[in-house]
Amino acid sequence: MAWSWRYEGANGESVDGPAESFGSQADAESWIGQSWRELAASGVTSVALLEDDRVDYRMSLLPVAE
């Protein structure tokens, strides 16, 4: 199984990002934990974690409104 991230912009459209592939979900999540600030600064507003072609979950990179 290969894990990867799909990058999305403000309107949910796909945007370019690093073409990383990971051997485990934990490795993919560790990488996004280290990289999300740079991705957000480049216009990525949300990401989807993919296991092969299946979306495992989505999450926002935007700050939580208080």
mmCIF file as Biopython writes it, N, C-alpha, C and O atoms, coordinates in Angstrom:
data_model
#
loop_
_atom_site.group_PDB
_atom_site.id
_atom_site.type_symbol
_atom_site.label_atom_id
_atom_site.label_alt_id
_atom_site.label_comp_id
_atom_site.label_asym_id
_atom_site.label_entity_id
_atom_site.label_seq_id
_atom_site.pdbx_PDB_ins_code
_atom_site.Cartn_x
_atom_site.Cartn_y
_atom_site.Cartn_z
_atom_site.occupancy
_atom_site.B_iso_or_equiv
_atom_site.auth_seq_id
_atom_site.auth_asym_id
_atom_site.pdbx_PDB_model_num
ATOM 1   N N  . MET A ? 1  ? 0.836   -1.175 0.000  1.0 0.0 1  A 1 
ATOM 2   C CA . MET A ? 1  ? 0.000   0.000  0.000  1.0 0.0 1  A 1 
ATOM 3   C C  . MET A ? 1  ? 0.885   1.243  0.000  1.0 0.0 1  A 1 
ATOM 4   O O  . MET A ? 1  ? 1.857   1.327  0.751  1.0 0.0 1  A 1 
ATOM 5   N N  . ALA A ? 2  ? 0.543   2.186  -0.833 1.0 0.0 2  A 1 
ATOM 6   C CA . ALA A ? 2  ? 1.265   3.452  -0.881 1.0 0.0 2  A 1 
ATOM 7   C C  . ALA A ? 2  ? 0.362   4.562  -0.347 1.0 0.0 2  A 1 
ATOM 8   O O  . ALA A ? 2  ? -0.827  4.622  -0.660 1.0 0.0 2  A 1 
ATOM 9   N N  . TRP A ? 3  ? 0.934   5.410  0.441  1.0 0.0 3  A 1 
ATOM 10  C CA . TRP A ? 3  ? 0.226   6.546  1.024  1.0 0.0 3  A 1 
ATOM 11  C C  . TRP A ? 3  ? 0.774   7.818  0.415  1.0 0.0 3  A 1 
ATOM 12  O O  . TRP A ? 3  ? 1.979   7.937  0.196  1.0 0.0 3  A 1 
ATOM 13  N N  . SER A ? 4  ? -0.111  8.778  0.136  1.0 0.0 4  A 1 
ATOM 14  C CA . SER A ? 4  ? 0.317   10.059 -0.428 1.0 0.0 4  A 1 
ATOM 15  C C  . SER A ? 4  ? -0.703  11.124 -0.056 1.0 0.0 4  A 1 
ATOM 16  O O  . SER A ? 4  ? -1.786  10.823 0.446  1.0 0.0 4  A 1 
ATOM 17  N N  . TRP A ? 5  ? -0.335  12.379 -0.312 1.0 0.0 5  A 1 
ATOM 18  C CA . TRP A ? 5  ? -1.217  13.506 -0.035 1.0 0.0 5  A 1 
ATOM 19  C C  . TRP A ? 5  ? -1.681  14.135 -1.331 1.0 0.0 5  A 1 
ATOM 20  O O  . TRP A ? 5  ? -0.901  14.270 -2.273 1.0 0.0 5  A 1 
ATOM 21  N N  . ARG A ? 6  ? -2.943  14.521 -1.386 1.0 0.0 6  A 1 
ATOM 22  C CA . ARG A ? 6  ? -3.466  15.340 -2.480 1.0 0.0 6  A 1 
ATOM 23  C C  . ARG A ? 6  ? -3.670  16.738 -1.903 1.0 0.0 6  A 1 
ATOM 24  O O  . ARG A ? 6  ? -4.209  16.898 -0.807 1.0 0.0 6  A 1 
ATOM 25  N N  . TYR A ? 7  ? -3.240  17.730 -2.642 1.0 0.0 7  A 1 
ATOM 26  C CA . TYR A ? 7  ? -3.268  19.118 -2.182 1.0 0.0 7  A 1 
ATOM 27  C C  . TYR A ? 7  ? -4.429  19.850 -2.840 1.0 0.0 7  A 1 
ATOM 28  O O  . TYR A ? 7  ? -4.670  19.691 -4.036 1.0 0.0 7  A 1 
ATOM 29  N N  . GLU A ? 8  ? -5.153  20.658 -2.052 1.0 0.0 8  A 1 
ATOM 30  C CA . GLU A ? 8  ? -6.336  21.355 -2.552 1.0 0.0 8  A 1 
ATOM 31  C C  . GLU A ? 8  ? -6.259  22.833 -2.211 1.0 0.0 8  A 1 
ATOM 32  O O  . GLU A ? 8  ? -5.735  23.219 -1.167 1.0 0.0 8  A 1 
ATOM 33  N N  . GLY A ? 9  ? -6.795  23.658 -3.116 1.0 0.0 9  A 1 
ATOM 34  C CA . GLY A ? 9  ? -6.847  25.099 -2.918 1.0 0.0 9  A 1 
ATOM 35  C C  . GLY A ? 9  ? -8.149  25.527 -2.269 1.0 0.0 9  A 1 
ATOM 36  O O  . GLY A ? 9  ? -8.944  24.699 -1.826 1.0 0.0 9  A 1 
ATOM 37  N N  . ALA A ? 10 ? -8.352  26.828 -2.220 1.0 0.0 10 A 1 
ATOM 38  C CA . ALA A ? 10 ? -9.497  27.413 -1.513 1.0 0.0 10 A 1 
ATOM 39  C C  . ALA A ? 10 ? -10.846 26.938 -2.041 1.0 0.0 10 A 1 
ATOM 40  O O  . ALA A ? 10 ? -11.802 26.844 -1.271 1.0 0.0 10 A 1 
ATOM 41  N N  . ASN A ? 11 ? -10.946 26.639 -3.323 1.0 0.0 11 A 1 
ATOM 42  C CA . ASN A ? 11 ? -12.217 26.196 -3.909 1.0 0.0 11 A 1 
ATOM 43  C C  . ASN A ? 11 ? -12.303 24.679 -4.038 1.0 0.0 11 A 1 
ATOM 44  O O  . ASN A ? 11 ? -13.189 24.163 -4.720 1.0 0.0 11 A 1 
ATOM 45  N N  . GLY A ? 12 ? -11.392 23.967 -3.389 1.0 0.0 12 A 1 
ATOM 46  C CA . GLY A ? 12 ? -11.389 22.511 -3.451 1.0 0.0 12 A 1 
ATOM 47  C C  . GLY A ? 12 ? -10.705 21.943 -4.682 1.0 0.0 12 A 1 
ATOM 48  O O  . GLY A ? 12 ? -10.660 20.727 -4.870 1.0 0.0 12 A 1 
ATOM 49  N N  . GLU A ? 13 ? -10.167 22.836 -5.533 1.0 0.0 13 A 1 
ATOM 50  C CA . GLU A ? 13 ? -9.485  22.367 -6.735 1.0 0.0 13 A 1 
ATOM 51  C C  . GLU A ? 13 ? -8.114  21.784 -6.370 1.0 0.0 13 A 1 
ATOM 52  O O  . GLU A ? 13 ? -7.503  22.196 -5.384 1.0 0.0 13 A 1 
ATOM 53  N N  . SER A ? 14 ? -7.647  20.845 -7.151 1.0 0.0 14 A 1 
ATOM 54  C CA . SER A ? 14 ? -6.316  20.278 -6.945 1.0 0.0 14 A 1 
ATOM 55  C C  . SER A ? 14 ? -5.267  21.326 -7.271 1.0 0.0 14 A 1 
ATOM 56  O O  . SER A ? 14 ? -5.383  22.055 -8.257 1.0 0.0 14 A 1 
ATOM 57  N N  . VAL A ? 15 ? -4.247  21.394 -6.434 1.0 0.0 15 A 1 
ATOM 58  C CA . VAL A ? 15 ? -3.117  22.281 -6.671 1.0 0.0 15 A 1 
ATOM 59  C C  . VAL A ? 15 ? -1.842  21.460 -6.604 1.0 0.0 15 A 1 
ATOM 60  O O  . VAL A ? 15 ? -1.808  20.383 -6.008 1.0 0.0 15 A 1 
ATOM 61  N N  . ASP A ? 16 ? -0.799  21.983 -7.222 1.0 0.0 16 A 1 
ATOM 62  C CA . ASP A ? 16 ? 0.478   21.279 -7.234 1.0 0.0 16 A 1 
ATOM 63  C C  . ASP A ? 16 ? 1.114   21.284 -5.858 1.0 0.0 16 A 1 
ATOM 64  O O  . ASP A ? 16 ? 0.983   22.239 -5.092 1.0 0.0 16 A 1 
ATOM 65  N N  . GLY A ? 17 ? 1.800   20.203 -5.567 1.0 0.0 17 A 1 
ATOM 66  C CA . GLY A ? 17 ? 2.552   20.072 -4.320 1.0 0.0 17 A 1 
ATOM 67  C C  . GLY A ? 17 ? 3.582   18.982 -4.478 1.0 0.0 17 A 1 
ATOM 68  O O  . GLY A ? 17 ? 3.661   18.358 -5.536 1.0 0.0 17 A 1 
ATOM 69  N N  . PRO A ? 18 ? 4.370   18.741 -3.457 1.0 0.0 18 A 1 
ATOM 70  C CA . PRO A ? 18 ? 5.405   17.719 -3.533 1.0 0.0 18 A 1 
ATOM 71  C C  . PRO A ? 18 ? 4.820   16.339 -3.836 1.0 0.0 18 A 1 
ATOM 72  O O  . PRO A ? 18 ? 3.812   15.950 -3.246 1.0 0.0 18 A 1 
ATOM 73  N N  . ALA A ? 19 ? 5.434   15.613 -4.736 1.0 0.0 19 A 1 
ATOM 74  C CA . ALA A ? 19 ? 4.980   14.267 -5.112 1.0 0.0 19 A 1 
ATOM 75  C C  . ALA A ? 19 ? 5.658   13.242 -4.210 1.0 0.0 19 A 1 
ATOM 76  O O  . ALA A ? 19 ? 6.517   12.480 -4.653 1.0 0.0 19 A 1 
ATOM 77  N N  . GLU A ? 20 ? 5.265   13.234 -2.949 1.0 0.0 20 A 1 
ATOM 78  C CA . GLU A ? 20 ? 5.837   12.318 -1.972 1.0 0.0 20 A 1 
ATOM 79  C C  . GLU A ? 20 ? 4.987   11.056 -1.882 1.0 0.0 20 A 1 
ATOM 80  O O  . GLU A ? 20 ? 3.766   11.107 -2.034 1.0 0.0 20 A 1 
ATOM 81  N N  . SER A ? 21 ? 5.639   9.926  -1.633 1.0 0.0 21 A 1 
ATOM 82  C CA . SER A ? 21 ? 4.946   8.661  -1.425 1.0 0.0 21 A 1 
ATOM 83  C C  . SER A ? 21 ? 5.541   8.022  -0.173 1.0 0.0 21 A 1 
ATOM 84  O O  . SER A ? 21 ? 6.748   8.096  0.055  1.0 0.0 21 A 1 
ATOM 85  N N  . PHE A ? 22 ? 4.687   7.394  0.637  1.0 0.0 22 A 1 
ATOM 86  C CA . PHE A ? 22 ? 5.113   6.873  1.931  1.0 0.0 22 A 1 
ATOM 87  C C  . PHE A ? 22 ? 4.694   5.417  2.081  1.0 0.0 22 A 1 
ATOM 88  O O  . PHE A ? 22 ? 3.688   4.989  1.515  1.0 0.0 22 A 1 
ATOM 89  N N  . GLY A ? 23 ? 5.466   4.667  2.840  1.0 0.0 23 A 1 
ATOM 90  C CA . GLY A ? 23 ? 5.184   3.257  3.058  1.0 0.0 23 A 1 
ATOM 91  C C  . GLY A ? 23 ? 4.145   2.995  4.125  1.0 0.0 23 A 1 
ATOM 92  O O  . GLY A ? 23 ? 3.609   1.891  4.217  1.0 0.0 23 A 1 
ATOM 93  N N  . SER A ? 24 ? 3.854   4.012  4.940  1.0 0.0 24 A 1 
ATOM 94  C CA . SER A ? 24 ? 2.862   3.829  6.002  1.0 0.0 24 A 1 
ATOM 95  C C  . SER A ? 24 ? 2.098   5.123  6.236  1.0 0.0 24 A 1 
ATOM 96  O O  . SER A ? 24 ? 2.554   6.208  5.873  1.0 0.0 24 A 1 
ATOM 97  N N  . GLN A ? 25 ? 0.944   4.990  6.841  1.0 0.0 25 A 1 
ATOM 98  C CA . GLN A ? 25 ? 0.139   6.151  7.195  1.0 0.0 25 A 1 
ATOM 99  C C  . GLN A ? 25 ? 0.898   7.021  8.191  1.0 0.0 25 A 1 
ATOM 100 O O  . GLN A ? 25 ? 0.875   8.248  8.088  1.0 0.0 25 A 1 
ATOM 101 N N  . ALA A ? 26 ? 1.566   6.397  9.147  1.0 0.0 26 A 1 
ATOM 102 C CA . ALA A ? 26 ? 2.316   7.147  10.155 1.0 0.0 26 A 1 
ATOM 103 C C  . ALA A ? 26 ? 3.402   8.003  9.519  1.0 0.0 26 A 1 
ATOM 104 O O  . ALA A ? 26 ? 3.598   9.151  9.919  1.0 0.0 26 A 1 
ATOM 105 N N  . ASP A ? 27 ? 4.108   7.460  8.535  1.0 0.0 27 A 1 
ATOM 106 C CA . ASP A ? 27 ? 5.148   8.234  7.845  1.0 0.0 27 A 1 
ATOM 107 C C  . ASP A ? 27 ? 4.546   9.426  7.113  1.0 0.0 27 A 1 
ATOM 108 O O  . ASP A ? 27 ? 5.105   10.522 7.145  1.0 0.0 27 A 1 
ATOM 109 N N  . ALA A ? 28 ? 3.411   9.218  6.454  1.0 0.0 28 A 1 
ATOM 110 C CA . ALA A ? 28 ? 2.742   10.308 5.734  1.0 0.0 28 A 1 
ATOM 111 C C  . ALA A ? 28 ? 2.287   11.393 6.709  1.0 0.0 28 A 1 
ATOM 112 O O  . ALA A ? 28 ? 2.450   12.582 6.434  1.0 0.0 28 A 1 
ATOM 113 N N  . GLU A ? 29 ? 1.725   10.994 7.830  1.0 0.0 29 A 1 
ATOM 114 C CA . GLU A ? 29 ? 1.247   11.964 8.813  1.0 0.0 29 A 1 
ATOM 115 C C  . GLU A ? 29 ? 2.398   12.707 9.477  1.0 0.0 29 A 1 
ATOM 116 O O  . GLU A ? 29 ? 2.273   13.894 9.778  1.0 0.0 29 A 1 
ATOM 117 N N  . SER A ? 30 ? 3.500   12.035 9.706  1.0 0.0 30 A 1 
ATOM 118 C CA . SER A ? 30 ? 4.678   12.699 10.262 1.0 0.0 30 A 1 
ATOM 119 C C  . SER A ? 30 ? 5.196   13.762 9.296  1.0 0.0 30 A 1 
ATOM 120 O O  . SER A ? 30 ? 5.547   14.868 9.706  1.0 0.0 30 A 1 
ATOM 121 N N  . TRP A ? 31 ? 5.240   13.416 8.015  1.0 0.0 31 A 1 
ATOM 122 C CA . TRP A ? 31 ? 5.724   14.351 6.997  1.0 0.0 31 A 1 
ATOM 123 C C  . TRP A ? 31 ? 4.822   15.585 6.918  1.0 0.0 31 A 1 
ATOM 124 O O  . TRP A ? 31 ? 5.322   16.709 6.865  1.0 0.0 31 A 1 
ATOM 125 N N  . ILE A ? 32 ? 3.497   15.390 6.911  1.0 0.0 32 A 1 
ATOM 126 C CA . ILE A ? 32 ? 2.595   16.548 6.802  1.0 0.0 32 A 1 
ATOM 127 C C  . ILE A ? 32 ? 2.717   17.414 8.052  1.0 0.0 32 A 1 
ATOM 128 O O  . ILE A ? 32 ? 2.576   18.634 7.973  1.0 0.0 32 A 1 
ATOM 129 N N  . GLY A ? 33 ? 2.976   16.801 9.195  1.0 0.0 33 A 1 
ATOM 130 C CA . GLY A ? 33 ? 3.172   17.555 10.426 1.0 0.0 33 A 1 
ATOM 131 C C  . GLY A ? 33 ? 4.377   18.485 10.354 1.0 0.0 33 A 1 
ATOM 132 O O  . GLY A ? 33 ? 4.397   19.535 10.996 1.0 0.0 33 A 1 
ATOM 133 N N  . GLN A ? 34 ? 5.373   18.100 9.577  1.0 0.0 34 A 1 
ATOM 134 C CA . GLN A ? 34 ? 6.568   18.921 9.414  1.0 0.0 34 A 1 
ATOM 135 C C  . GLN A ? 34 ? 6.453   19.900 8.247  1.0 0.0 34 A 1 
ATOM 136 O O  . GLN A ? 34 ? 7.186   20.888 8.202  1.0 0.0 34 A 1 
ATOM 137 N N  . SER A ? 35 ? 5.550   19.645 7.305  1.0 0.0 35 A 1 
ATOM 138 C CA . SER A ? 35 ? 5.509   20.395 6.048  1.0 0.0 35 A 1 
ATOM 139 C C  . SER A ? 35 ? 4.297   21.299 5.877  1.0 0.0 35 A 1 
ATOM 140 O O  . SER A ? 35 ? 4.260   22.089 4.934  1.0 0.0 35 A 1 
ATOM 141 N N  . TRP A ? 36 ? 3.314   21.211 6.748  1.0 0.0 36 A 1 
ATOM 142 C CA . TRP A ? 36 ? 2.046   21.905 6.492  1.0 0.0 36 A 1 
ATOM 143 C C  . TRP A ? 36 ? 2.198   23.411 6.420  1.0 0.0 36 A 1 
ATOM 144 O O  . TRP A ? 36 ? 1.478   24.050 5.652  1.0 0.0 36 A 1 
ATOM 145 N N  . ARG A ? 37 ? 3.095   24.003 7.178  1.0 0.0 37 A 1 
ATOM 146 C CA . ARG A ? 37 ? 3.245   25.467 7.148  1.0 0.0 37 A 1 
ATOM 147 C C  . ARG A ? 37 ? 3.709   25.951 5.772  1.0 0.0 37 A 1 
ATOM 148 O O  . ARG A ? 37 ? 3.192   26.939 5.250  1.0 0.0 37 A 1 
ATOM 149 N N  . GLU A ? 38 ? 4.676   25.257 5.197  1.0 0.0 38 A 1 
ATOM 150 C CA . GLU A ? 38 ? 5.166   25.620 3.869  1.0 0.0 38 A 1 
ATOM 151 C C  . GLU A ? 38 ? 4.083   25.419 2.816  1.0 0.0 38 A 1 
ATOM 152 O O  . GLU A ? 38 ? 3.943   26.232 1.902  1.0 0.0 38 A 1 
ATOM 153 N N  . LEU A ? 39 ? 3.318   24.337 2.944  1.0 0.0 39 A 1 
ATOM 154 C CA . LEU A ? 39 ? 2.228   24.087 2.007  1.0 0.0 39 A 1 
ATOM 155 C C  . LEU A ? 39 ? 1.171   25.183 2.102  1.0 0.0 39 A 1 
ATOM 156 O O  . LEU A ? 39 ? 0.706   25.691 1.082  1.0 0.0 39 A 1 
ATOM 157 N N  . ALA A ? 40 ? 0.792   25.547 3.324  1.0 0.0 40 A 1 
ATOM 158 C CA . ALA A ? 40 ? -0.210  26.600 3.524  1.0 0.0 40 A 1 
ATOM 159 C C  . ALA A ? 40 ? 0.290   27.925 2.955  1.0 0.0 40 A 1 
ATOM 160 O O  . ALA A ? 40 ? -0.484  28.671 2.355  1.0 0.0 40 A 1 
ATOM 161 N N  . ALA A ? 41 ? 1.570   28.220 3.137  1.0 0.0 41 A 1 
ATOM 162 C CA . ALA A ? 41 ? 2.140   29.464 2.617  1.0 0.0 41 A 1 
ATOM 163 C C  . ALA A ? 41 ? 2.131   29.494 1.093  1.0 0.0 41 A 1 
ATOM 164 O O  . ALA A ? 41 ? 2.124   30.570 0.495  1.0 0.0 41 A 1 
ATOM 165 N N  . SER A ? 42 ? 2.130   28.319 0.461  1.0 0.0 42 A 1 
ATOM 166 C CA . SER A ? 42 ? 2.124   28.255 -1.004 1.0 0.0 42 A 1 
ATOM 167 C C  . SER A ? 42 ? 0.714   28.196 -1.587 1.0 0.0 42 A 1 
ATOM 168 O O  . SER A ? 42 ? 0.563   28.055 -2.800 1.0 0.0 42 A 1 
ATOM 169 N N  . GLY A ? 43 ? -0.332  28.301 -0.740 1.0 0.0 43 A 1 
ATOM 170 C CA . GLY A ? 43 ? -1.704  28.345 -1.233 1.0 0.0 43 A 1 
ATOM 171 C C  . GLY A ? 43 ? -2.513  27.083 -1.038 1.0 0.0 43 A 1 
ATOM 172 O O  . GLY A ? 43 ? -3.678  27.036 -1.431 1.0 0.0 43 A 1 
ATOM 173 N N  . VAL A ? 44 ? -1.927  26.055 -0.438 1.0 0.0 44 A 1 
ATOM 174 C CA . VAL A ? 44 ? -2.685  24.829 -0.146 1.0 0.0 44 A 1 
ATOM 175 C C  . VAL A ? 44 ? -3.551  25.104 1.081  1.0 0.0 44 A 1 
ATOM 176 O O  . VAL A ? 44 ? -3.033  25.495 2.127  1.0 0.0 44 A 1 
ATOM 177 N N  . THR A ? 45 ? -4.858  24.904 0.964  1.0 0.0 45 A 1 
ATOM 178 C CA . THR A ? 45 ? -5.751  25.167 2.096  1.0 0.0 45 A 1 
ATOM 179 C C  . THR A ? 45 ? -6.233  23.892 2.779  1.0 0.0 45 A 1 
ATOM 180 O O  . THR A ? 45 ? -6.660  23.924 3.933  1.0 0.0 45 A 1 
ATOM 181 N N  . SER A ? 46 ? -6.163  22.760 2.057  1.0 0.0 46 A 1 
ATOM 182 C CA . SER A ? 46 ? -6.523  21.480 2.663  1.0 0.0 46 A 1 
ATOM 183 C C  . SER A ? 46 ? -5.777  20.362 1.950  1.0 0.0 46 A 1 
ATOM 184 O O  . SER A ? 46 ? -5.274  20.529 0.839  1.0 0.0 46 A 1 
ATOM 185 N N  . VAL A ? 47 ? -5.722  19.218 2.622  1.0 0.0 47 A 1 
ATOM 186 C CA . VAL A ? 47 ? -5.064  18.049 2.054  1.0 0.0 47 A 1 
ATOM 187 C C  . VAL A ? 47 ? -5.952  16.831 2.249  1.0 0.0 47 A 1 
ATOM 188 O O  . VAL A ? 47 ? -6.780  16.791 3.159  1.0 0.0 47 A 1 
ATOM 189 N N  . ALA A ? 48 ? -5.775  15.848 1.393  1.0 0.0 48 A 1 
ATOM 190 C CA . ALA A ? 48 ? -6.470  14.565 1.528  1.0 0.0 48 A 1 
ATOM 191 C C  . ALA A ? 48 ? -5.412  13.473 1.572  1.0 0.0 48 A 1 
ATOM 192 O O  . ALA A ? 48 ? -4.527  13.424 0.718  1.0 0.0 48 A 1 
ATOM 193 N N  . LEU A ? 49 ? -5.504  12.606 2.556  1.0 0.0 49 A 1 
ATOM 194 C CA . LEU A ? 49 ? -4.587  11.476 2.663  1.0 0.0 49 A 1 
ATOM 195 C C  . LEU A ? 49 ? -5.141  10.330 1.832  1.0 0.0 49 A 1 
ATOM 196 O O  . LEU A ? 49 ? -6.272  9.888  2.037  1.0 0.0 49 A 1 
ATOM 197 N N  . LEU A ? 50 ? -4.335  9.857  0.896  1.0 0.0 50 A 1 
ATOM 198 C CA . LEU A ? 50 ? -4.748  8.775  0.009  1.0 0.0 50 A 1 
ATOM 199 C C  . LEU A ? 50 ? -3.990  7.495  0.329  1.0 0.0 50 A 1 
ATOM 200 O O  . LEU A ? 50 ? -2.774  7.513  0.525  1.0 0.0 50 A 1 
ATOM 201 N N  . GLU A ? 51 ? -4.713  6.392  0.380  1.0 0.0 51 A 1 
ATOM 202 C CA . GLU A ? 51 ? -4.109  5.066  0.407  1.0 0.0 51 A 1 
ATOM 203 C C  . GLU A ? 51 ? -4.371  4.490  -0.972 1.0 0.0 51 A 1 
ATOM 204 O O  . GLU A ? 51 ? -5.497  4.117  -1.300 1.0 0.0 51 A 1 
ATOM 205 N N  . ASP A ? 52 ? -3.314  4.422  -1.779 1.0 0.0 52 A 1 
ATOM 206 C CA . ASP A ? 52 ? -3.448  4.131  -3.202 1.0 0.0 52 A 1 
ATOM 207 C C  . ASP A ? 52 ? -4.389  5.179  -3.802 1.0 0.0 52 A 1 
ATOM 208 O O  . ASP A ? 52 ? -4.024  6.354  -3.839 1.0 0.0 52 A 1 
ATOM 209 N N  . ASP A ? 53 ? -5.579  4.809  -4.270 1.0 0.0 53 A 1 
ATOM 210 C CA . ASP A ? 53 ? -6.516  5.782  -4.847 1.0 0.0 53 A 1 
ATOM 211 C C  . ASP A ? 53 ? -7.677  6.123  -3.919 1.0 0.0 53 A 1 
ATOM 212 O O  . ASP A ? 53 ? -8.532  6.933  -4.278 1.0 0.0 53 A 1 
ATOM 213 N N  . ARG A ? 54 ? -7.724  5.524  -2.741 1.0 0.0 54 A 1 
ATOM 214 C CA . ARG A ? 54 ? -8.825  5.725  -1.791 1.0 0.0 54 A 1 
ATOM 215 C C  . ARG A ? 54 ? -8.498  6.869  -0.835 1.0 0.0 54 A 1 
ATOM 216 O O  . ARG A ? 54 ? -7.414  6.906  -0.254 1.0 0.0 54 A 1 
ATOM 217 N N  . VAL A ? 55 ? -9.446  7.811  -0.672 1.0 0.0 55 A 1 
ATOM 218 C CA . VAL A ? 55 ? -9.272  8.900  0.287  1.0 0.0 55 A 1 
ATOM 219 C C  . VAL A ? 55 ? -9.536  8.356  1.684  1.0 0.0 55 A 1 
ATOM 220 O O  . VAL A ? 55 ? -10.633 7.878  1.972  1.0 0.0 55 A 1 
ATOM 221 N N  . ASP A ? 56 ? -8.529  8.428  2.551  1.0 0.0 56 A 1 
ATOM 222 C CA . ASP A ? 56 ? -8.688  7.993  3.938  1.0 0.0 56 A 1 
ATOM 223 C C  . ASP A ? 56 ? -9.352  9.100  4.753  1.0 0.0 56 A 1 
ATOM 224 O O  . ASP A ? 56 ? -10.303 8.842  5.491  1.0 0.0 56 A 1 
ATOM 225 N N  . TYR A ? 57 ? -8.852  10.337 4.622  1.0 0.0 57 A 1 
ATOM 226 C CA . TYR A ? 57 ? -9.486  11.486 5.263  1.0 0.0 57 A 1 
ATOM 227 C C  . TYR A ? 57 ? -8.959  12.777 4.651  1.0 0.0 57 A 1 
ATOM 228 O O  . TYR A ? 57 ? -7.949  12.783 3.948  1.0 0.0 57 A 1 
ATOM 229 N N  . ARG A ? 58 ? -9.662  13.868 4.930  1.0 0.0 58 A 1 
ATOM 230 C CA . ARG A ? 58 ? -9.261  15.220 4.522  1.0 0.0 58 A 1 
ATOM 231 C C  . ARG A ? 58 ? -9.056  16.054 5.779  1.0 0.0 58 A 1 
ATOM 232 O O  . ARG A ? 58 ? -9.642  15.787 6.829  1.0 0.0 58 A 1 
ATOM 233 N N  . MET A ? 59 ? -8.201  17.079 5.645  1.0 0.0 59 A 1 
ATOM 234 C CA . MET A ? 59 ? -8.063  18.031 6.741  1.0 0.0 59 A 1 
ATOM 235 C C  . MET A ? 59 ? -7.643  19.388 6.219  1.0 0.0 59 A 1 
ATOM 236 O O  . MET A ? 59 ? -6.942  19.506 5.213  1.0 0.0 59 A 1 
ATOM 237 N N  . SER A ? 60 ? -8.088  20.398 6.925  1.0 0.0 60 A 1 
ATOM 238 C CA . SER A ? 60 ? -7.789  21.776 6.575  1.0 0.0 60 A 1 
ATOM 239 C C  . SER A ? 60 ? -6.404  22.151 7.089  1.0 0.0 60 A 1 
ATOM 240 O O  . SER A ? 60 ? -5.946  21.645 8.113  1.0 0.0 60 A 1 
ATOM 241 N N  . LEU A ? 61 ? -5.752  23.046 6.360  1.0 0.0 61 A 1 
ATOM 242 C CA . LEU A ? 61 ? -4.497  23.622 6.825  1.0 0.0 61 A 1 
ATOM 243 C C  . LEU A ? 61 ? -4.695  25.057 7.306  1.0 0.0 61 A 1 
ATOM 244 O O  . LEU A ? 61 ? -3.735  25.735 7.670  1.0 0.0 61 A 1 
ATOM 245 N N  . LEU A ? 62 ? -5.940  25.509 7.305  1.0 0.0 62 A 1 
ATOM 246 C CA . LEU A ? 62 ? -6.263  26.864 7.726  1.0 0.0 62 A 1 
ATOM 247 C C  . LEU A ? 62 ? -6.358  26.946 9.249  1.0 0.0 62 A 1 
ATOM 248 O O  . LEU A ? 62 ? -6.736  25.969 9.896  1.0 0.0 62 A 1 
ATOM 249 N N  . PRO A ? 63 ? -6.018  28.102 9.829  1.0 0.0 63 A 1 
ATOM 250 C CA . PRO A ? 63 ? -6.149  28.237 11.278 1.0 0.0 63 A 1 
ATOM 251 C C  . PRO A ? 63 ? -7.616  28.177 11.699 1.0 0.0 63 A 1 
ATOM 252 O O  . PRO A ? 63 ? -8.509  28.567 10.946 1.0 0.0 63 A 1 
ATOM 253 N N  . VAL A ? 64 ? -7.842  27.694 12.886 1.0 0.0 64 A 1 
ATOM 254 C CA . VAL A ? 64 ? -9.191  27.598 13.444 1.0 0.0 64 A 1 
ATOM 255 C C  . VAL A ? 64 ? -9.624  28.993 13.878 1.0 0.0 64 A 1 
ATOM 256 O O  . VAL A ? 64 ? -8.880  29.688 14.570 1.0 0.0 64 A 1 
ATOM 257 N N  . ALA A ? 65 ? -10.817 29.403 13.477 1.0 0.0 65 A 1 
ATOM 258 C CA . ALA A ? 65 ? -11.362 30.698 13.896 1.0 0.0 65 A 1 
ATOM 259 C C  . ALA A ? 65 ? -11.786 30.628 15.350 1.0 0.0 65 A 1 
ATOM 260 O O  . ALA A ? 65 ? -12.398 29.652 15.783 1.0 0.0 65 A 1 
ATOM 261 N N  . GLU A ? 66 ? -11.462 31.654 16.090 1.0 0.0 66 A 1 
ATOM 262 C CA . GLU A ? 66 ? -11.835 31.659 17.527 1.0 0.0 66 A 1 
ATOM 263 C C  . GLU A ? 66 ? -13.070 32.467 17.753 1.0 0.0 66 A 1 
ATOM 264 O O  . GLU A ? 66 ? -13.532 32.585 18.888 1.0 0.0 66 A 1 
#
